Amino acid sequence: MTTKTWGSGGFAVLLLLTSVELVVFLEVSIVNVALPAMGAALALADTGLAWVVNAYQLTFGGFQLVGGRAADVLGRRRMFQAGIVLFTGGSLLCGLAPDAGTLLAGRAVQGVGAALVVPAELALLAAIFIEPAVHRRAFGVWSAMAAAGAGSGVALGGILTEVAGWPWIFLINVPIGLVALVASPRLLPADRPAPEGADRPRLDLVGALAGTGSLLALVLVASELPVRGWDALTTGAIAVTVLAAAVFWVRQRRHPQPILPPALLRRREVRAGTVANALVGAAHVPAFVLLSLMLQDVMGYSAIAAGFAVLPVAVVNMVTARTVVPWAVGRFGTRLVLAGGMGLLALGLAGYALLLHPGAGYLIAVLPSSVLFATGLPAVFVGSTASAVRVAPEEHKGTASGLLNTAQRLGAALGVTGVLLASAAWTASHETSVNAVADGLRIGFAVAAGLAVLGVLCALVMFTRRRVDAAAATVQQQGAPQR
């Protein structure tokens, strides 16, 4: 594995990896504004439109664990390229879709591609950018691109839908994917040959299928429960979750090379990062959903205006990620950066809960809370992820990345379900007025703020102090193979 600095081609490598990250996370939210246009063009009812979102979320969240393990077993660059091929092909299928079934199939293929790309990309970042200062800067840029993708998707989706038509929210990914595919063998280090004999790494296919099936079913429950309640689909999905999880647990105990190796799970930073990522997803993803509903259903914004109202979140977090976060990690360590970032998320979410109402002004109520929220986002992404991937054994970095990202996607799905159920329960028990809807959404913000406070406690209690983190980084740097 070739290590990089900013002066040895590192910027081009970082641009390649994080540009793909940006596009992958754009797909989480970019479709939201275009849903009405898709429904009209392809005769999709509301339930079908929900699956345009869920097909991507399900496969993106469900396949990351096996994608991370595959990166360790089959090669990080190889799986990064395979993910790009699937994601780009899925995007092309969506953009050219003549009917609803083709569109949903394309969204599912996109999600599988994204689930392969993200763990491989994160493992490549951690293995290539090893020198501490460069490592901090690389993860700062990575966090900026991830948060920018999530924060700017609504605005970009509105522009593309209005100017070029809804298929272009997918077709725009195709040239980006082709460029990334051509550039990756030139910029990324080749995968090392796998050892022969008994030490050759193997992929437990039964365990992979069981783990993926359990995660897919759990994300399905989280996605559909707020809409459908307890019906045959959600109850059946719960049963599949439990059964597949039991099979996965048995395979973990019996297979010589399980999907989640015990050596990885014994690392305190990895366990803490998994919990922290779940809380990061549960706190920040519902905020975008709640804010979109508040701006449009309560405060009277159009869909495009709501997208631009959220755009400062992307701008502020990109600036913070490139400047403040790398300095703060070097000065205070990832543990305190995570705690501080979760604290800022909690303050921003509490501000939304206290200040937003039907007559609230943007500059007084929306923007200040958004700035606090946006400043905390890159800090929590870096703090919950960087140290956990860094201390993971070299042969398990992809698995660690997949585990952390799976935890964040599951946390996001469960968080959205929880806050929407809390919000809907309040609204249903009161008169159906705009004030009741606003109060229900404010309760949702308060629940998300509480989850962020739990993230502060997780950072302070579960993560090791900085001296241990620094020692692990030194060992990792000294042991890094170079070519």
N, C-alpha and C positions, 0 to 999 in steps of 0.2 A: 504494500500500500504506500503510495507516494504522499508524503506530507506536503502541505502548501502554506505559503505566506502570501500576503498581498503582492509581493514582488516576484513571485514564482508561478504566475498564472492563476493564483488563487481567486482573483476577482472574477475571471471568466467562469471558473468552476462554480463559484457562489452564485453568479448571475443565472447560470443554467439551472442549478438545483432549486433556487428560490423562485424563479419565474414559473417553473412547473408547479411549485407549491401554491403560488398565487392563483393560477388558473384552476387548480383542483378545489381550492376553498371558495373561489368565486362561484363554482357550480352549486354550492350549498344554498346560496341566496339569490343568484342572478335570475332564476326562473320565476320568482314570486310575482314580479310586476307583469310578466308575460303570460301568466296563467289564463286570464280572460281571453286574450287573443288566441291562444292554443285551443281553448274550449270551443270558441266559435269556428275555428278552422277545421278541427278534427271531431266535432260533435261530442265533446267530452263533458259529462256532467260534473258536479262538484266532487263526487266521490272519486271519479277518474282523475280529476285535476290534483286531488290530494296525493294520488299515487305517482304523479309526475315528480313530486317532491320526495315521497317515501321510497320509491324504487332506488333512487340514488343513496338516500340516507341508510337504508337497510343494508345494501351491499357494501357501501363504504365502511359502515361500522362493523359489519359482520365478518368481513374477510381480512381485516388488518392483522389479526393475530397470526393466522396462517401465512399471510403475506410477509410478516416479519421473520418467521421461522424459515420460510422459503428463501429469503434473502441470505440468511446464514448458510443454508444448505446448498443452494443452487448458485449463489453469487449475487452481490449487491448490484453491480452494474447491470448484470443480465436481467434481474428482476425489475430494476428501474426502467430499462428499455422495454421489457414486456408490458409493464404497466402503462407506459406511454402509448404503445401500440394499441392496447385495449381502450384506453381513455380516448385517444384520437379517433379510433374506429367507431366507438360508441357515440362520440360527438357528431361524426359524419352521418351516422344512422339516424340520430335525432333530427339533425338539420334537414335531412331529405325525407323524413318520415311521411308516407302518404296516409297513414291511419294511426289510430291511438295505440294499437298493439305494437307497432313498430317503434313508436316513440317511447313507450314504457320499456321495451326490450333494450333500446339504446341507452336509456337512463340506467338500467341495471348493469349493462356492460361498462358504462362510464364509472359506476361505483366500484366495480371489481378492479378496474384499472387504477383508480385512485387509491384503493386499498393496497395494491402492490407498490405503487410509487412512493407513498408517504413513508412507510417504515424503511425502505431501501434508501431513500433520500436522506432521512435523518441519521441512519447509520453511516452513510458516506460522509456527511458533514462532520460527525464526531470523530471518524477515523482519519479524515484528511486534514482537518484544521486542529492540530494538537497543541501547538504553542499557546500558552494561556491567553495572552492578549488577543491573538488572532482568533482563538476559539470563542472568546467573548464577543468579538465583533461579528463573527460569522453567525452565531446564534442570535445576536441582536437583529441582524438583517433578516434571518429566517423568521423570527417572531413578528417583525414588521410586515413581511409579505403575507404570512398566515392571517394576521388580524386585518390587514388591508383587504384581502380577498373577502373575508366575512363581512367587513364593514361597508365596502363599496359596491357589492354585488347588486343591491337594489337600484342604486342610481345608474350604474352602467347598463343593467337590464332594461330600465326605462328608456334610456337614450337609444339603445340598439333596436328595441321594439318599435319605437316611434319613427326612427329614421330609416331603418333597413328591413324591419319585419322580424317576428319572433324567431324564425329559423337561425338568424345570425347570432343569437346568444349561444348557439352550439357551434355553428360553422366557424366562428372566430377562433375556436380552439384548434382547428385543423392545421393551419399554417404554423402556429406556435408548436404544436406537437411534432410536426415534420422537422422543423428546425432543431428542436431538442433531440430528436432521434438521430439526426445527422451529426450533431455536435457531441453527443455523449461518448462515442468511442474515441473521439479526438481529445476530449478534456478529462474524462474520468479514468482513474486507474483500472487496469484490467483485473478481473477476479483471479485470485490465487488458485492454482490447481488443487483439487480436493485430494486429501491423503487416500492411499489405497488400504485395502484390508479391513480389519475390524474397526479401525479408527475412522473409517470413511463416514461422514455425516449422512444421516438418513432422515427422510421426512415421514413421520407417522401419519399415513393417509387416513386411517380410521379415526385416530385422535383429531386430526385436522378437520375431517368432516363433522365429527361430533361437536367439537368446539365451535366451529363456524355455524352449525345448525342451531346450537343453543343460543349463540349471540344473535343470529338472524331472528329467531323466534322472540327473544327478549326485546330487541329493538322494535319488532312488529307490535308487540303488546304496548310498548311505550308510545308508539306513534298512533295507534288506533284507539287506545282506551279512552282518551278524552272525547273522541268523536262518536264511537260506537257503544261505549259502556261495556258491561259484561255480557257478551253474546257468544255464539258458537265459535266464531273466529278467535276472539281474544282468549276465551277459556281453553280452546284447543292449543293455541300458541303457548299458553302457560304450561300445559302438559308436555308439549314438545321441548320447551326450555328445560324442564326438570329432568325428563328422560335423557335428552342429549347431554346435559351437564353430568348426569350420573355415568354415562358411558365415557365421557371425556375424563372424569376423575379416575375411573378404573384404568384407562389407558395411561394416564399420567403415572400411576403407581407401578404398572407392569412393563411398559415399553422401555428398552434400554436408552433410547434417545427421545424423551417426551417433548411435546410441543413447548412446554414451559420447563426448562431444565432446572433442577433443584439448586444448582450453583448460582443461577441468576436470582432466584427467589430468596436466597439467603442474604443477598445484598440489601442492607437497610435502606440505602438511597433509592433502590428500585422499588421496594415496597412502599416507601413514603411517596415516591413520585407517582405511583399508580393511584394511590388514594387522592393525592393532590390534583392529578389530572382529571379524575372523576369530579371533584368539587369545582375545578375550573370550568369544565363543560357544563355542569349543572347550574353554575352561577351566571356565566356570561351569555350562553346561547339563548336562554329564555328571555334575556333582556332585549335582544333584537326583535324577538317575536312580540313581546309586550309593548315595546316602543312603537313598532309599526302599527299595532292595533290602536294604541292610544292616540297617535298622531292622526290616523285616518278616521277611525270610528268615533272618537270623542272630540278631537280638536279640529276636524274638518279639513285636513290636508288631503290633496290628491296623492295618488300612488307615487308619482314622480317627485312631487314636492317632499313627500315623506322620505324618499330615498336621498334627496339632496340634504334634508335636515339631519340625516344620520352621517353624511359624508365627513363632517369634521372628526368623527371618531377615527376614521381611517387616516386622515391627515395627521392628527395629533399623535396617534400611536406610531406612525412611521417615523416621525421626528424623534419621539422619545426613544424608540428602539435603536435608532442609529447613534444617539448621543448619550442620553442619561443611563440607559440600561447597561451597556458595556462598562461604563465607569462605575456604576453602583455594584455590579457583580464583582469587579476587581477590588473595590474598596470594602464591601460588606459581605460578600459571598452570596450564593444563590438562596440560602435559607432565609436571610433577612430580606432579600429582594422579593422573594415569593410572599413573605408575610406583609411587606409594605404594599405590594401590588394587590393582594387580596383585600387589604384594608382600604385602598383607593376604590376598588370595585364596590366594596360594601358602602362607602360614602356616596359614590355616584348613584348606586341603586336606591339607597335611602333617600337621596335627593329627588329622584324620580317619584318615589312613593309619597313624599311630602309635598312636592311642588306642582305636579302635573294635575290639571283639572280642565274642564271644558273651556274656560276663558284664559288659560295660562299663556303668557307671552314667551316667544322662542328665546329671546336674549336673556330673560330673567329666569325662566324655569327649565328650559330644555338644554341650552348650551352649557351652562356651568356644570351641571351634572354629567353631561356628555364628555366634557374635558377631563373631569376626574376619572370617569369610567375608562376613557381612551388612554389616559396616562398609565393606568394600572394594567391594561391588557398585555402589552409586551412583557412587562415584568412577570406576570403570572405564567405566560407561556415559557419564558426562559427559565424561571425559577423552578417550575414543576418538571422540567424536562432535561435541561442541560446536564446537571450533576448526575442524574440517574443513568443517562446514556453514557456519560463519560466513565463512570465506575464499572459499567457492565464489562465482563470479559470480552476480549476481542472477538471470539468466535460466537458471542451471543448478542452483539450489538443490534442486529436486525430484529431479533426476538424481543429485546428490551424496547426498541422503538415501536414495534407492533403492539406490545402490551400497553405502553403508555398511551398511544393513540386510540387503542380500543377502549381504554378506561375513559378517555375524554369523550369519545362518541357516545358511549353508553351513559355517561354522566349527563351529556347534553340531552339525549332522548328522555331519560328519566326525569331530568330537571324540567324540561318543557312540559312533560305530562303532569308533574306535580304542581307547577305554578299555574298551569291552565285549569287544572281541576280545582285548585284553591280559589282561583279567580271566578270560575264558573259557579262554584258552590255559593259564593257570596252573592253574585248577581241573581242567581235563581231564587234565593231566599228573600229578595227585595223586589221592589217594583221595577219593571223593565223600562227604565228611563236612562238617558245618557249619563246622568249622575251616578246611577247604580252601576252601569258598565265601567265608568271611570273608577269608582271605588273598588270594584272587583279587580281591575288591572293594577291599581295601587297596592292591593293586598299581594298580588303576584310579585310585584317589585320588592315588597317587604320580605316575602319568602326567599327570593333570590338573594337579597342582602344578607339574610340569615345564613344561607349556604356559603356566601363569601366569608362571613365571620368564622364559620367552621374551617374554612381554608386557612385563615390566619392561625388558628390553633394547630392545625395539621402541620403547617410550616415550622412553628416554634417547638412542637413536641416531638414530631416523628423524624425530622431531618437531623443529620449530624451537624455539629457545629463546624465552623469554617476551617479550623485547623485539620480536622479529619478529611474534609472535602479537598483541601489543598494538597494533603499528603497523597490522596488517591489520584489526583491529577498529575502529581509528580511521578508516581509509579507508572501511570498510564503512558506518560510522555517518554519515560526512559525505556519502557518495554515496547514501544511502537516500532514495528518493522518498517524499514525504508527501502526504497528501490532507486 
